[in-house]
Amino acid sequence: MLDTGQLGLTGQALSLFRQGLAAAGAKQYERAVDLYNQALTFQADCYEVCYQRGLALEALGDYIEAIASYERALGLNPGQEAVNEILHDKGNAYQYGLGEYQKAIACYDQALKAGSLNDGIWQNRGNALLYGLSRPEDALRCYDSALRLNPENIAALRHRGNALIELRCYDDAIACYDKVLALAPNDQIAWHSRNLAAEKTGLQYEQISTKPVFYDSGFGEPTFIEGDADSDIIYTQQFTATEEAIPLGQPLLTIEDDWGRHEILLERDRYLLGRDPKSDICLHSQFVSRQHAYLAKITRSDGSPGYQLVDGNLQGKPSTNGVVVNGHKCQAVVLQTGDTVVFGPNVRATYRLSTQF
C-alpha cells in the first residue's frame, strides 16, 4: 500500500519517514518509532506515518500503543483499501498481542463488511474463533472463505485441519494436511498434525517420498507460530487453589489454556512453564514453546514472597513467541498483583495474591 508519491509528505517530514522505513526494514524498530515520531512533529496529518509507526510498535511487542497508533491512522480518513489493511493489523494486535478475540473479530468484520478480498483477514478471523473462542465450526467457514480467495493459503489449510480435528473429522483433517504438504513438503507442523490425526483413525501414515497422484496441483503466518501439539500432557501441578487451602498473601497463578482454567499455588523457588510434559506448569497449546518461560521466587522489600517471570529457558534461549505482560512484550518482569501474561492465542495467566479473593 505504501506509495511515497501519494503521501503528501514534503521536506523534512518525508526524509524522516523514509529513514523510518529503512530502520524498520533493518528491524531497528525503536529507531523507526523515533523517526516516525519526529516526522509527525512536522506533519501530523499523514495516516501512513501513523500506520507504519503502529507496525513498528507491534514488532516491539507494545501492542497497546500500536493499537492507539492504528486508531490515529484511521482517524485521518485514509482510503478504503488502506482502512481495511489497518483494521486487519489492528485486529491482529488485539488477537495475537492481547488475546482480546472479540475485539479482533470486530476489526476483521469491519474490513470484510467494507468488501475486503484479503484472504488473510478470513484466516485470522478463523484463528480467533478456533483458538480464542473454541468455535471450530464457525472457524471452518472462515477458512473456507479464505481458501476460496486463495486456494494455496497454507496457513488456512493447516488451521482448517486443526479445526476438523477439534470436530473429530480426522479423515477430512488428513486431507487438509495432505494439501499443505503438496504445497510445502517439508512443513513439519503439517506432518506432525497429520500423524496425530492418523493416530486417531487407528491408521499409520508415513511421510511420503514422492508427490501422490491425488494431489492437484500463503498468506503470511499469524504472529504466533505453531508448535507441536501434545494431546496426552497432564498438569504436573494438580493443585487447584481454594480459599480454605492457602494462607493469606500467598502468590497464585491462574492458567487459562486449551484444557480450561487452573489455579496454581506458587511455593517453589522456581517453576518452568511450557508445552513440555516435564514442565512444572504445563501450558496446553500448539502456540506455546516447549520451554516457554520460567518463574523465579524473590523476596520483596517488605519481606513478602513474589515472583519474576523470565522469557525462555534456563539456558537463555528465548521462546518462539515471547511473553506479553499487560499488553507489552517483556523479556523479564517482576509480577504485580493483577498482571495478565499472554503466552499465545487462548493461553494466558493471571498473577495475584490470596488476599485478593
Secondary structure, 3 states (H helix, E strand, C coil): CCCHHHCCCCHHHHHHHHHHHHHHHCCCHHHHHHHHHHHHHHCCCCHHHHHHHHHHHHHCCEHHHHHHHHHHHHCCCCCHHHHHHHHHHHHHHHHHHHCCHHHHHHHHHHHHHCCCCCHHHHHHHHHHHHHHCCCHHHHHHHHHHHHHHCCCCHHHHHHHHHHHHHCCCHHHHHHHHHHHHHHCCCCHHHHHHHHHHHHHHCCCCCCCCCCCCCCCCCCCCCCCCCCCCCCCCCCCCCCCCCCCCCCCCCEEEEEEECCEEEEEECCCCEEEEECCCCCCEECCCCCCCCCCEEEEEEECCCCCEEEEEEECCCCCCCCCCCEEECCEEECEEECCCCCEEEEECCEEEEEEEHHHC
